[in-house]
């Protein structure tokens, strides 16, 4: 039963409480065996001996026969089902490995990779296909752990049904295969009770992982859409857990995915993994698009890897299709019964001068069986020469789901088979053979060996390994060559017709790719495959075989684990802590030297210093970027006035805005300095003249840049142009994010080309492209102010600089290196602070503009307090400004 701690979704999503009530921890193994998880401090606080003793005991228990060197790497593989077959024998259970399970194949196939060999231990966490009575849970768990290194998650039958057949198969699976629930008949409408069951099961899986994990050493690899929020539960428990996730289904486009009511919860949970894997670039592209459109995240390529920055953590995207288990396929091809079956099929088909077209699909709505049958019917109608010669053998595996749609697919398929056979059948000739009984694997391999062409016409499928298996089977071996009558030097051949909507399609460049919805095109592809010259069939087969034989499941698993190790290398040196509640939980990871600005420390330094420089950005710092109105409030004006009236302060607002705008907004601030257009214009006080930080340049370049920008504005809905005195900005803040970003890149390159000989730079920023004079940056303001004070024989002993974007990084760099240039007092307090937790040259950060405003208001209050209780100090800063 599910623990009562999770009786409602709110508590469940918050991740609090205990584990499953009916399960209990893993049974004791030998002398009070402590799970490896206790090597992390504070997890089992009531142990009667120290953490070091616990770690030693765990190490001794896990590696009693090992040498004294470092422990083996360990991967915890987590999936909905364990790679185990269970059967009831008398009063007990018998268990065996499921040789068809991908989870087992990846372990066995990894042994073929010399760089890994037997150095990695595997532990499996998942469910069993059979219901185990509650009274036998401990015994079964003990047996599976000791004999198979498997940790079972026992789910109550009702919960498992609501989780798997409910949320997974009725809601996630159809949506990920592009089926919207436009009506109750077209897939399940969102049901929050089923979502709660999904969350409950993911939490139970997390509790089971906690029983065996050593968080500082183990790698956790989670598989498929059944466990998409498991990363949040694990990351919440262990901020530095080494966590990978691989999605074996398609990931839909953002237009489809955003219809899911819990879309953000799933996205944020996946982003709690370190590495996220997809079979194809299309699936990864759709995921990244969803992250951009729904969470505002941008991705970039880092030395060939696609990465997202998520609260200081780097989440890497892996694109690599899974492969087949070569050794397993080759061993099945060597079985005597395989040869017998091949000989039987040769007699049935080839000896009758008939060619076999083969389809192997699950009987579900997305495998396109009916479309394949329609195309074959069309082939026979349009090409009478193939009647009596070509047979379509369709192997229909049992559907993994259940429901009305599965029954409809079955009825439609049977009806079409009858119709085709009645229309085109002849004595001794049946055009379509539908095999709907379970086949042994060797039987299926025998059909591959004999088939002239393999047809995979799924309308949507995550991967589909049938074409890979077919290629390996057609390569055969010496024994099968003898049965087929092939000589030692005979070159093998094969033909594939595959849907362009399946995950393996991009890797099979020699296949005939088709749109399965286009019946005529599929029929033509069948005809082309049959008519193709033998030499071309050989070349296509050799190309496919080279790829499939070198990109097996071991290659895929090894590549994924290597990338997971690389992604997690810096875990130990990062400062991490969790923020957010429930399924919105995420971990902030920062460089050890990057700290949150402590108000107490800043105020203390402010009180004991007398010559202060304060540089403040405006947009995104004092004013949130999302604010509709950008003009400062009266509260902001009063705060800046109070701060700048302190005669020991030089306070500057450094903005990218036009000087006329700043003059209008801050006309009542007598002592506030202003820097406009990245610091090109500088005014020390209200009654002072504006000066330029760089020589005035010819602005004729605007006549070149503006027409180009206007062209992009006309073709990009939601974009605007802002013409400043010295710069011109193209903004796409209100445009479609993907199209705007694409247009911005094109515009950037276009402007760089036409302005190559002009004294300007083209800069791309957040939702904008700007052209400005060369050498102009906010760093010039900081240099200018330090120069002014130095000319008056004064050295600042307090510098505060706050900004939020890349343009402010120049200021941070100048003030952090100023002490080395003897521009500051030897004991000066320097505070470079960015807004938000992100990579920066600043040493400090604050979370948002609201924190900045509170900080500045606090300093203003301190100034008022100091000057109301103390005599007026020497007007050092004011002297410098004069």
Buried (B, 14 or more C-beta within 10 A) or exposed (E): EBBEBBEEBEBBBBBEBEBBEBBEEBBEBEEEBBBBBBBBEEBEEEBEEEBEEBBBBBBEBBBEEEEEEEBEBBBBBBBBBBBBBBEEEEEEBEBEBBBEBBBBBBBBBBEBBEEBEEEBBBBBBBBBEEEBEEEBBBEBBBBBBEEBBBBBBBBBEEBBEBBBBBBBBBBBBBBBBBBEBEEEEEBBEBBEEBBBBBBBBBBBBBBBBBBBBBBBBBBBBBBBBBBBBBBBBBBBBBBBBBBBBBBBBBBBBBEBBBBBEBBBBBBBBBBBBBBBBBBBEBBBBBBBBBBBBBBEBEBEEEEEBBBBBBBBBBBBBBBBBBBBBBBBBBEBBBBEEBBEBBBEBBEBBBEEEBBBBBBBBBBBBBBBBBBBBBBBBBBBEEBEEBBBBBBBBBBBBEBEBEBEBBEEBBEBBEEBBEEBBEEBBEEEBBBBBBBBEEBEBBBBBBBBBBBBBBBBBBBBBBBBBBBBBBBBBBBBBEBBBEBBEBEEEEEBBBBBBBBEBBBBBBBBEBBBBBBBEEBEBBBBBBBEBBEBEEEEBBBBBBBBBEBBBEBBBBBBBBBBBEBBBEBBEEBEEBBBEBEBEBBBBBBBBBBEEBBBBEBEEBBEBBEEBBBBBBBBBBBBBBBBBEEEEEEBEEEBBBBBBBBBBBBBBBBBBBBBBBBEBBBEBBEEBEBBBBBBBBBBBBBBBBEEEBEBBBEEBEBEBBEBBBEBBEEBBEEBEBBBBBEBEBBBBBBBBEBBBBBBBBBBEBBBEBBEEBBEEBEBBBBBBBBBBBBBBEBBBBBBBBBBBBEBBBEEEBBBBBBBBBBBBEBBBBBBBBBBEBBEEEBBBEEBBBBBBBBBBBEBBBBBBBEEBEBBBEBBBBBBBBBBEBBEEEEEEEEBBBEBBE
